[in-house]
Amino acid sequence: TRLILHSKAQTTVMHLAAEAGSVEDLELEDVLSVGFGGVKCVESGGPEPGVGCAGRGVITAINFLEEEGAYD
């Protein structure tokens, strides 16, 4: 995603959800970035290494994207 977006790193869904209060408080536009060639990017994220299950961040992000119609 760094090369596609021409930036260092994208803010993760998990980080944005923590800032907003919960993932339900986010909108698709909050997490979606459009990069080179119109490629749409979302960074799932997860807990710090050794703290929890990294899969939780991926599952949360995928469920959020499905609910928001990102795959339509």
Contacts in CASP RR format, 6 or more apart in sequence:
PFRMAT RR
TARGET T0000
AUTHOR 0000-0000-0000
METHOD contacts of the structure
MODEL  1
TRLILHSKAQTTVMHLAAEAGSVEDLELEDVLSVGFGGVKCVESGGPEPG
VGCAGRGVITAINFLEEEGAYD
1 9 0 8 1.000
1 10 0 8 1.000
1 33 0 8 1.000
1 41 0 8 1.000
1 43 0 8 1.000
2 8 0 8 1.000
2 9 0 8 1.000
3 36 0 8 1.000
4 35 0 8 1.000
4 36 0 8 1.000
4 39 0 8 1.000
4 41 0 8 1.000
5 33 0 8 1.000
5 35 0 8 1.000
5 36 0 8 1.000
5 41 0 8 1.000
6 35 0 8 1.000
6 36 0 8 1.000
9 43 0 8 1.000
10 33 0 8 1.000
10 41 0 8 1.000
10 42 0 8 1.000
10 43 0 8 1.000
11 31 0 8 1.000
11 43 0 8 1.000
12 43 0 8 1.000
12 44 0 8 1.000
12 45 0 8 1.000
12 46 0 8 1.000
12 61 0 8 1.000
13 23 0 8 1.000
13 26 0 8 1.000
13 31 0 8 1.000
13 42 0 8 1.000
13 43 0 8 1.000
13 44 0 8 1.000
13 45 0 8 1.000
13 57 0 8 1.000
13 60 0 8 1.000
13 61 0 8 1.000
13 64 0 8 1.000
14 44 0 8 1.000
14 45 0 8 1.000
14 46 0 8 1.000
14 47 0 8 1.000
14 57 0 8 1.000
14 60 0 8 1.000
14 61 0 8 1.000
15 45 0 8 1.000
16 26 0 8 1.000
16 30 0 8 1.000
16 31 0 8 1.000
17 23 0 8 1.000
17 25 0 8 1.000
17 26 0 8 1.000
17 60 0 8 1.000
20 26 0 8 1.000
20 30 0 8 1.000
23 60 0 8 1.000
23 64 0 8 1.000
26 64 0 8 1.000
27 68 0 8 1.000
28 65 0 8 1.000
28 68 0 8 1.000
28 69 0 8 1.000
28 70 0 8 1.000
31 42 0 8 1.000
31 43 0 8 1.000
31 61 0 8 1.000
31 64 0 8 1.000
32 40 0 8 1.000
32 41 0 8 1.000
32 42 0 8 1.000
32 70 0 8 1.000
33 40 0 8 1.000
33 41 0 8 1.000
33 42 0 8 1.000
34 40 0 8 1.000
34 41 0 8 1.000
35 41 0 8 1.000
40 70 0 8 1.000
42 61 0 8 1.000
42 65 0 8 1.000
42 70 0 8 1.000
44 57 0 8 1.000
44 58 0 8 1.000
44 60 0 8 1.000
44 61 0 8 1.000
44 62 0 8 1.000
45 54 0 8 1.000
45 57 0 8 1.000
45 58 0 8 1.000
45 61 0 8 1.000
46 54 0 8 1.000
46 55 0 8 1.000
46 56 0 8 1.000
46 57 0 8 1.000
46 58 0 8 1.000
47 53 0 8 1.000
47 54 0 8 1.000
47 56 0 8 1.000
47 57 0 8 1.000
65 71 0 8 1.000
END
